[in-house]
Every structure is written in structure tokens, then in C-alpha cells.
């Protein structure tokens, strides 16, 4: 393992870059775990929004009213369609 700190990613604010210097390793691990989970959450939101944008009224069966919509709820990583 290198004795040098890792390279700073481009585009991060100065506050974000300086904050880890003040934290003990266990707090940094908690922050890293949170960041990883937050990224997964944001990616899942983006994916759901993208999938719901592609829903067209033409996809409904003939007997479904024109104003009908589909609501998607995600509970415990299970997707429910209403």
C-alpha cells in the first residue's frame, strides 16, 4: 500500500476534500458505506424514472380507460405495480 494519499477526484468541492482529514478511520468507513448505499439509491431512482418515462398509453389493453396510469412502488427492493 502506498504511503501517499489517493488522488483527489476532479469536480469535488474543497469542503468534501478536506473533511476526511479530520475524521478517524472508523467514521470514514461509515461515510464510505453511506456513500455507496446512497449511490445505489440514486441509480435505482434514475432507473425507475427512466423506465416510467417509457410507459405509453398504447401499452394498455383495449378495455383500460384512457386516463388510467400505472403507479410503481418499491418496498424492500420489491417492485409493485398499481
Phi, psi and omega per residue, in radians:
X1 nan 2.448 -3.103
X2 -1.279 2.631 3.074
X3 -1.497 -0.158 3.127
X4 -1.534 2.534 3.059
X5 -1.187 2.767 -3.132
X6 -1.149 2.748 3.113
X7 -1.166 2.483 -3.140
X8 -1.361 2.218 3.098
X9 -1.115 2.479 3.121
X10 -1.178 2.528 3.047
X11 1.601 -0.083 3.102
X12 -1.448 2.518 3.131
X13 -1.240 2.766 -3.141
X14 -1.055 -0.665 3.126
X15 -1.057 -0.731 -3.137
X16 -1.186 -0.630 -3.116
X17 -1.248 -0.681 -3.080
X18 -1.412 -0.469 -3.071
X19 -1.005 -0.749 -3.112
X20 -1.074 -0.478 3.126
X21 -1.073 -0.456 -3.070
X22 -1.621 -0.066 -3.039
X23 -1.825 2.498 3.021
X24 -1.286 2.796 -3.084
X25 -0.950 -0.683 -3.114
X26 -1.142 -0.644 3.084
X27 -1.195 -0.644 3.106
X28 -1.126 -0.684 3.096
X29 -1.114 -0.713 3.079
X30 -1.078 -0.754 3.136
X31 -1.127 -0.703 3.128
X32 -1.142 -0.729 3.110
X33 -1.084 -0.789 3.113
X34 -1.059 -0.803 -3.118
X35 -1.050 -0.740 3.137
X36 -1.103 -0.799 3.136
X37 -1.148 -0.652 3.134
X38 -1.153 -0.707 3.090
X39 -1.072 -0.776 3.118
X40 -1.062 -0.714 3.117
X41 -1.079 -0.839 -3.132
X42 -1.107 -0.709 3.110
X43 -1.125 -0.691 3.121
X44 -1.141 -0.751 3.083
X45 -1.033 -0.798 3.138
X46 -1.083 -0.754 3.139
X47 -1.108 -0.755 3.131
X48 -1.136 -0.701 3.106
X49 -1.128 -0.725 3.130
X50 -1.132 -0.739 3.130
X51 -1.159 -0.692 -3.108
X52 -1.289 -0.462 3.079
X53 -1.164 -0.463 -3.103
X54 -1.449 -0.097 -3.141
X55 -1.276 2.161 3.105
X56 -1.978 2.658 3.092
X57 -1.090 -0.411 3.138
X58 -1.163 -0.281 -3.115
X59 -1.397 -0.219 -3.114
X60 -1.390 2.640 3.029
X61 -1.109 2.845 -3.067
X62 -1.057 -0.563 -3.053
X63 -1.509 0.092 3.120
X64 -1.556 2.305 -3.139
X65 -1.018 2.649 -3.082
X66 -1.103 -0.528 -3.099
X67 -1.548 0.074 -3.123
X68 -1.172 2.545 3.083
X69 -2.296 2.867 3.068
X70 -1.954 2.270 3.073
X71 -1.903 2.286 3.136
X72 -1.947 2.172 3.071
X73 -2.081 2.405 3.104
X74 -1.961 2.091 -3.142
X75 -2.216 2.123 -3.134
X76 0.886 0.830 3.106
X77 1.101 0.295 3.031
X78 -1.933 2.340 -3.098
X79 -1.720 2.245 3.131
X80 -2.049 2.358 -3.138
X81 -1.915 2.235 3.106
X82 -2.127 nan nan
